[in-house]
Amino acid sequence: MKKHIKVIVTMAAAASFALGAANTIAGGKGSNVGADKKESKEPSAVAQLALAERLIKYGDSQNDPMALILAAKIKKTHPDRDEKREKTSKGEGKDDKKADEGKDSVDAVLARARDMAKGDKGMLALADDVAAMSSRGLQGGAASTRERVLAKSTDYYNLTFKGGERAAVLINGDHDTDLDLYVYDENGNEICKDIDSTDTMFCEWWPRWTGPFRVEIKNLGRVSNIYTIRTN
């Protein structure tokens, strides 16, 4: 069991590094990025939740209950808070999907971990420990909004981030289509993008000044995608 935990911790550290490396950006003239960073020993809550989502994908694909338990623990440790956000949309897709059942909620993730554990008492005990954890206070946690982007359409958000402080955006979809994420500053400069073949996307940067940013979420699929957008 200890060996397994060490492997998962190593994997988590590697995944956390990959998150930052995959979204490295360089600020050009007039772009609102590249401020001197206010260093923090801890990753942001949004970065931690991005790691949790990737651990869920890993655990589901590899039938690894420990990865799911660690993901559930991260989610329990970094609960987000609901926030209403205004958005605009462009596209001709139809609203063709009912609301999902929250398959990546803490309870759902732990239920899958227990099924994968196949009676392993030690693994089941770890799952029970995480289930019994009390969530930390919401102050300073990630702001979360549940939305849907229609097929072959784009959702747009105008969000403000503080200068000199870490800015982070995490998108986690329902896994039915490929989503792409783009972030632009108020001058139209592309600040960050995550355009892999999944619908889990993460961007992190340090604005030079406090100002608005346009966040674009593009649905490349033929059906709608119900997603959560989280920011710090």
LUMFIGU-483151 format. One record per residue (C-alpha): x, y, z. Coordinates in pm, whole numbers, plus 50000, padded with zeros to 5 digits. Layout:
<r><u>X</u><v>Y</v><w>Z</w></r>
...
% end
This chain:
<r><u>50000</u><v>50000</v><w>50000</w></r>
<r><u>50277</u><v>50248</v><w>50091</w></r>
<r><u>50453</u><v>50172</v><w>49763</w></r>
<r><u>50132</u><v>50236</v><w>49573</w></r>
<r><u>50080</u><v>50568</v><w>49749</w></r>
<r><u>50436</u><v>50679</v><w>49665</w></r>
<r><u>50375</u><v>50597</v><w>49298</w></r>
<r><u>50055</u><v>50801</v><w>49296</w></r>
<r><u>50222</u><v>51096</v><w>49469</w></r>
<r><u>50504</u><v>51088</v><w>49212</w></r>
<r><u>50249</u><v>51074</v><w>48932</w></r>
<r><u>50060</u><v>51366</v><w>49085</w></r>
<r><u>50375</u><v>51577</v><w>49106</w></r>
<r><u>50460</u><v>51499</v><w>48744</w></r>
<r><u>50107</u><v>51584</v><w>48633</w></r>
<r><u>50118</u><v>51912</v><w>48823</w></r>
<r><u>50443</u><v>52006</v><w>48646</w></r>
<r><u>50292</u><v>51910</v><w>48311</w></r>
<r><u>49995</u><v>52137</v><w>48372</w></r>
<r><u>50218</u><v>52441</v><w>48401</w></r>
<r><u>50451</u><v>52341</v><w>48115</w></r>
<r><u>50163</u><v>52281</v><w>47872</w></r>
<r><u>50034</u><v>52635</v><w>47912</w></r>
<r><u>50355</u><v>52840</v><w>47923</w></r>
<r><u>50308</u><v>53177</v><w>47753</w></r>
<r><u>50524</u><v>53473</v><w>47662</w></r>
<r><u>50402</u><v>53829</v><w>47688</w></r>
<r><u>50448</u><v>54053</v><w>47385</w></r>
<r><u>50447</u><v>54432</v><w>47372</w></r>
<r><u>50121</u><v>54569</v><w>47507</w></r>
<r><u>49990</u><v>54234</v><w>47626</w></r>
<r><u>49858</u><v>54197</v><w>47979</w></r>
<r><u>50080</u><v>53909</v><w>48085</w></r>
<r><u>50426</u><v>53859</v><w>48229</w></r>
<r><u>50406</u><v>54045</v><w>48559</w></r>
<r><u>50652</u><v>53972</v><w>48837</w></r>
<r><u>50494</u><v>53675</v><w>49011</w></r>
<r><u>50386</u><v>53689</v><w>49371</w></r>
<r><u>50541</u><v>53356</v><w>49461</w></r>
<r><u>50339</u><v>53101</v><w>49652</w></r>
<r><u>50457</u><v>52771</v><w>49792</w></r>
<r><u>50121</u><v>52614</v><w>49707</w></r>
<r><u>49957</u><v>52575</v><w>49364</w></r>
<r><u>49632</u><v>52764</v><w>49324</w></r>
<r><u>49304</u><v>52591</v><w>49409</w></r>
<r><u>49220</u><v>52593</v><w>49038</w></r>
<r><u>49550</u><v>52420</v><w>48954</w></r>
<r><u>49485</u><v>52160</v><w>49221</w></r>
<r><u>49138</u><v>52094</v><w>49079</w></r>
<r><u>49287</u><v>52066</v><w>48730</w></r>
<r><u>49517</u><v>51796</v><w>48865</w></r>
<r><u>49218</u><v>51620</v><w>49022</w></r>
<r><u>49036</u><v>51610</v><w>48689</w></r>
<r><u>49339</u><v>51455</v><w>48519</w></r>
<r><u>49373</u><v>51199</v><w>48795</w></r>
<r><u>49009</u><v>51105</v><w>48740</w></r>
<r><u>49075</u><v>51049</v><w>48371</w></r>
<r><u>49382</u><v>50841</v><w>48457</w></r>
<r><u>49202</u><v>50637</v><w>48721</w></r>
<r><u>48906</u><v>50562</v><w>48495</w></r>
<r><u>49125</u><v>50465</v><w>48197</w></r>
<r><u>49368</u><v>50252</v><w>48403</w></r>
<r><u>49112</u><v>50107</v><w>48646</w></r>
<r><u>49318</u><v>50257</v><w>48930</w></r>
<r><u>49114</u><v>50322</v><w>49246</w></r>
<r><u>49403</u><v>50500</v><w>49420</w></r>
<r><u>49412</u><v>50772</v><w>49154</w></r>
<r><u>49038</u><v>50827</v><w>49198</w></r>
<r><u>49069</u><v>50842</v><w>49577</w></r>
<r><u>49347</u><v>51100</v><w>49552</w></r>
<r><u>49138</u><v>51304</v><w>49308</w></r>
<r><u>48841</u><v>51292</v><w>49545</w></r>
<r><u>49063</u><v>51405</v><w>49832</w></r>
<r><u>49187</u><v>51703</v><w>49630</w></r>
<r><u>48828</u><v>51797</v><w>49546</w></r>
<r><u>48727</u><v>51767</v><w>49912</w></r>
<r><u>49026</u><v>51978</v><w>50020</w></r>
<r><u>48955</u><v>52250</v><w>49760</w></r>
<r><u>48576</u><v>52289</v><w>49740</w></r>
<r><u>48458</u><v>52552</v><w>49495</w></r>
<r><u>48182</u><v>52808</v><w>49535</w></r>
<r><u>47896</u><v>52872</v><w>49292</w></r>
<r><u>47913</u><v>53199</v><w>49103</w></r>
<r><u>47679</u><v>53342</v><w>48842</w></r>
<r><u>47851</u><v>53465</v><w>48526</w></r>
<r><u>47718</u><v>53633</v><w>48216</w></r>
<r><u>47812</u><v>53479</v><w>47885</w></r>
<r><u>47742</u><v>53528</v><w>47517</w></r>
<r><u>47733</u><v>53250</v><w>47260</w></r>
<r><u>47783</u><v>53217</v><w>46886</w></r>
<r><u>47680</u><v>52920</v><w>46676</w></r>
<r><u>47384</u><v>52731</v><w>46540</w></r>
<r><u>47384</u><v>52422</v><w>46762</w></r>
<r><u>47069</u><v>52299</v><w>46935</w></r>
<r><u>47014</u><v>52235</v><w>47305</w></r>
<r><u>47008</u><v>51857</v><w>47265</w></r>
<r><u>47109</u><v>51723</v><w>47605</w></r>
<r><u>46962</u><v>51686</v><w>47952</w></r>
<r><u>47164</u><v>51792</v><w>48256</w></r>
<r><u>47420</u><v>51531</v><w>48357</w></r>
<r><u>47426</u><v>51350</v><w>48691</w></r>
<r><u>47759</u><v>51483</v><w>48815</w></r>
<r><u>47971</u><v>51177</v><w>48737</w></r>
<r><u>48285</u><v>51355</v><w>48856</w></r>
<r><u>48143</u><v>51462</v><w>49192</w></r>
<r><u>48331</u><v>51343</v><w>49502</w></r>
<r><u>48064</u><v>51085</v><w>49582</w></r>
<r><u>48055</u><v>50949</v><w>49226</w></r>
<r><u>48435</u><v>50928</v><w>49202</w></r>
<r><u>48460</u><v>50745</v><w>49535</w></r>
<r><u>48183</u><v>50506</v><w>49430</w></r>
<r><u>48382</u><v>50410</v><w>49119</w></r>
<r><u>48697</u><v>50373</v><w>49329</w></r>
<r><u>48519</u><v>50131</v><w>49562</w></r>
<r><u>48398</u><v>49926</v><w>49266</w></r>
<r><u>48753</u><v>49909</v><w>49128</w></r>
<r><u>48896</u><v>49813</v><w>49469</w></r>
<r><u>48714</u><v>49478</v><w>49452</w></r>
<r><u>48703</u><v>49423</v><w>49826</w></r>
<r><u>49055</u><v>49550</v><w>49903</w></r>
<r><u>49005</u><v>49649</v><w>50268</w></r>
<r><u>49291</u><v>49896</v><w>50274</w></r>
<r><u>49170</u><v>50076</v><w>49960</w></r>
<r><u>48812</u><v>50079</v><w>50085</w></r>
<r><u>48928</u><v>50226</v><w>50414</w></r>
<r><u>49109</u><v>50508</v><w>50228</w></r>
<r><u>48792</u><v>50581</v><w>50031</w></r>
<r><u>48592</u><v>50592</v><w>50354</w></r>
<r><u>48846</u><v>50829</v><w>50511</w></r>
<r><u>48812</u><v>51071</v><w>50219</w></r>
<r><u>48432</u><v>51046</v><w>50228</w></r>
<r><u>48438</u><v>51135</v><w>50598</w></r>
<r><u>48657</u><v>51441</v><w>50549</w></r>
<r><u>48496</u><v>51777</v><w>50611</w></r>
<r><u>48548</u><v>52030</v><w>50334</w></r>
<r><u>48756</u><v>52336</v><w>50410</w></r>
<r><u>48596</u><v>52678</v><w>50420</w></r>
<r><u>48504</u><v>52832</v><w>50089</w></r>
<r><u>48697</u><v>53158</v><w>50141</w></r>
<r><u>48961</u><v>53187</v><w>49870</w></r>
<r><u>48839</u><v>52878</v><w>49686</w></r>
<r><u>48770</u><v>52845</v><w>49315</w></r>
<r><u>48463</u><v>53022</v><w>49174</w></r>
<r><u>48257</u><v>52771</v><w>48978</w></r>
<r><u>47985</u><v>52805</v><w>48714</w></r>
<r><u>47797</u><v>52519</v><w>48546</w></r>
<r><u>47703</u><v>52589</v><w>48184</w></r>
<r><u>47663</u><v>52426</v><w>47844</w></r>
<r><u>47808</u><v>52509</v><w>47505</w></r>
<r><u>47603</u><v>52400</v><w>47205</w></r>
<r><u>47737</u><v>52188</v><w>46920</w></r>
<r><u>47977</u><v>52368</v><w>46684</w></r>
<r><u>47939</u><v>52682</v><w>46898</w></r>
<r><u>48151</u><v>52910</v><w>47116</w></r>
<r><u>48078</u><v>53055</v><w>47462</w></r>
<r><u>48236</u><v>53388</v><w>47559</w></r>
<r><u>48303</u><v>53526</v><w>47909</w></r>
<r><u>48450</u><v>53862</v><w>48009</w></r>
<r><u>48637</u><v>53811</v><w>48336</w></r>
<r><u>48857</u><v>54047</v><w>48537</w></r>
<r><u>49184</u><v>53934</v><w>48697</w></r>
<r><u>49415</u><v>54129</v><w>48930</w></r>
<r><u>49752</u><v>54255</v><w>48818</w></r>
<r><u>50058</u><v>54079</v><w>48962</w></r>
<r><u>49850</u><v>53788</v><w>49094</w></r>
<r><u>49803</u><v>53440</v><w>48956</w></r>
<r><u>49510</u><v>53408</v><w>48712</w></r>
<r><u>49377</u><v>53062</v><w>48637</w></r>
<r><u>49090</u><v>52916</v><w>48434</w></r>
<r><u>48988</u><v>52549</v><w>48438</w></r>
<r><u>48724</u><v>52401</v><w>48208</w></r>
<r><u>48596</u><v>52049</v><w>48267</w></r>
<r><u>48331</u><v>51915</v><w>48028</w></r>
<r><u>48107</u><v>51609</v><w>48027</w></r>
<r><u>48353</u><v>51418</v><w>47802</w></r>
<r><u>48114</u><v>51390</v><w>47504</w></r>
<r><u>48300</u><v>51631</v><w>47275</w></r>
<r><u>48635</u><v>51805</v><w>47228</w></r>
<r><u>48649</u><v>52158</v><w>47372</w></r>
<r><u>48916</u><v>52421</v><w>47312</w></r>
<r><u>49002</u><v>52712</v><w>47543</w></r>
<r><u>49140</u><v>53053</v><w>47442</w></r>
<r><u>49214</u><v>53358</v><w>47660</w></r>
<r><u>49264</u><v>53711</v><w>47520</w></r>
<r><u>49342</u><v>54037</v><w>47698</w></r>
<r><u>49153</u><v>54366</v><w>47652</w></r>
<r><u>49379</u><v>54457</v><w>47357</w></r>
<r><u>49302</u><v>54137</v><w>47169</w></r>
<r><u>49634</u><v>53967</v><w>47245</w></r>
<r><u>49618</u><v>53589</v><w>47279</w></r>
<r><u>49732</u><v>53518</v><w>47635</w></r>
<r><u>49683</u><v>53144</v><w>47665</w></r>
<r><u>49521</u><v>52848</v><w>47493</w></r>
<r><u>49462</u><v>52480</v><w>47561</w></r>
<r><u>49357</u><v>52299</v><w>47243</w></r>
<r><u>49427</u><v>51932</v><w>47305</w></r>
<r><u>49180</u><v>51660</v><w>47204</w></r>
<r><u>48994</u><v>51652</v><w>47539</w></r>
<r><u>48741</u><v>51872</v><w>47718</w></r>
<r><u>48956</u><v>51930</v><w>48028</w></r>
<r><u>49150</u><v>52253</v><w>47974</w></r>
<r><u>49365</u><v>52469</v><w>48200</w></r>
<r><u>49525</u><v>52811</v><w>48157</w></r>
<r><u>49738</u><v>53002</v><w>48408</w></r>
<r><u>49915</u><v>53336</v><w>48374</w></r>
<r><u>50021</u><v>53649</v><w>48568</w></r>
<r><u>49858</u><v>53975</v><w>48441</w></r>
<r><u>50068</u><v>54290</v><w>48439</w></r>
<r><u>49771</u><v>54504</v><w>48546</w></r>
<r><u>49417</u><v>54454</v><w>48669</w></r>
<r><u>49194</u><v>54426</v><w>48366</w></r>
<r><u>48937</u><v>54228</v><w>48168</w></r>
<r><u>49008</u><v>53911</v><w>47973</w></r>
<r><u>48793</u><v>53733</v><w>47716</w></r>
<r><u>48762</u><v>53359</v><w>47775</w></r>
<r><u>48643</u><v>53155</v><w>47475</w></r>
<r><u>48522</u><v>52795</v><w>47499</w></r>
<r><u>48477</u><v>52629</v><w>47160</w></r>
<r><u>48281</u><v>52308</v><w>47115</w></r>
<r><u>48420</u><v>52113</v><w>46819</w></r>
<r><u>48166</u><v>51832</v><w>46852</w></r>
<r><u>47825</u><v>51756</v><w>46703</w></r>
<r><u>47639</u><v>51759</v><w>47037</w></r>
<r><u>47630</u><v>52007</v><w>47323</w></r>
<r><u>47875</u><v>51981</v><w>47613</w></r>
<r><u>47783</u><v>52054</v><w>47975</w></r>
<r><u>48091</u><v>52199</v><w>48142</w></r>
<r><u>48213</u><v>52369</v><w>48458</w></r>
<r><u>48427</u><v>52683</v><w>48437</w></r>
<r><u>48641</u><v>52750</v><w>48746</w></r>
<r><u>48857</u><v>53052</v><w>48818</w></r>
<r><u>49065</u><v>53170</v><w>49112</w></r>
% end
